[in-house]
Amino acid sequence: MEDAGLEPLLSLLSIGRPFHNKEYGNDDVSLFFVVNCLPFEAKLRYHFDKKEKALYWDILLDYQEVKTAPIERKQVILANSIINSFDILDKYKKLHLDKQKIQQSAKEYFIELGWI
């Protein structure tokens, strides 16, 4: 399968940067996501590792849409997908994380980059 063209955009991101030195309710939890660009509908995977105190999840993008999109559209797709992916926190209310504040920090970061 041919590359969808996200790698140059992903390498530009310092996605942890907008979240440093900010309070989101629970400093003991780490968040990790993987961006997957697939040509088919896949099931969203997510998992909380109690030992590591880390939440892992996938961000699923439509391969055909991303592959054929111009770079500016890819930026919008990726930025909005990352921002919206934090909705996964609704399933983990016991982690006591401020989803709205996290999403706002991500949105401000992508606005700063000029992606949205």
LOLOLUM-762316 format. One record per residue (C-alpha): x, y, z. Coordinates in steps of 0.5 Angstrom, whole numbers, padded with zeros to 4 digits, always signed. Last residue first. Layout:
BEGIN
XYZ
...
END
This chain:
BEGIN
-0014+0050+0024
-0007+0048+0021
-0004+0055+0023
+0001+0052+0028
-0002+0056+0033
-0009+0054+0031
-0006+0047+0032
-0003+0048+0039
-0010+0052+0041
-0014+0046+0039
-0009+0042+0043
-0010+0046+0049
-0017+0046+0048
-0018+0039+0048
-0014+0038+0054
-0018+0043+0058
-0025+0040+0055
-0022+0033+0057
-0021+0035+0065
-0018+0028+0067
-0021+0025+0073
-0018+0018+0071
-0025+0015+0074
-0028+0019+0068
-0025+0014+0063
-0030+0012+0058
-0031+0020+0057
-0023+0020+0056
-0024+0017+0049
-0027+0024+0047
-0019+0026+0047
-0020+0023+0040
-0023+0030+0038
-0017+0034+0038
-0013+0029+0035
-0018+0028+0029
-0019+0035+0028
-0011+0036+0028
-0010+0031+0023
-0016+0032+0018
-0014+0040+0018
-0007+0038+0017
-0009+0033+0011
-0013+0039+0008
-0007+0044+0008
-0003+0038+0005
-0008+0037-0001
-0012+0031+0000
-0012+0024-0004
-0008+0020+0001
-0012+0023+0007
-0019+0021+0004
-0017+0014+0001
-0013+0012+0008
-0019+0014+0012
-0016+0016+0019
-0017+0012+0026
-0014+0015+0032
-0012+0009+0036
-0012+0009+0044
-0007+0008+0050
-0008+0010+0057
-0002+0010+0062
-0002+0009+0069
+0004+0004+0068
+0001-0001+0072
-0006+0000+0071
-0005+0000+0063
-0011+0003+0060
-0013+0000+0053
-0016+0003+0047
-0017+0000+0040
-0022+0003+0035
-0025-0002+0031
-0023-0002+0023
-0026+0001+0017
-0022+0000+0011
-0016+0003+0007
-0013+0005+0014
-0009+0011+0016
-0007+0010+0024
-0005+0015+0028
-0003+0012+0035
-0004+0015+0042
-0001+0016+0049
-0004+0019+0055
+0000+0019+0062
-0004+0019+0068
-0001+0021+0075
-0001+0028+0074
-0009+0028+0075
-0013+0034+0074
-0011+0037+0067
-0006+0042+0070
-0001+0045+0065
+0007+0045+0065
+0007+0041+0059
+0001+0040+0055
+0002+0044+0049
+0009+0041+0048
+0007+0034+0048
+0005+0034+0041
+0012+0036+0038
+0009+0036+0031
+0013+0037+0025
+0015+0029+0024
+0007+0028+0024
+0006+0032+0018
+0012+0029+0014
+0009+0022+0016
+0002+0024+0014
+0003+0023+0006
-0002+0017+0005
+0004+0012+0004
+0002+0007-0002
+0000+0000+0000
END
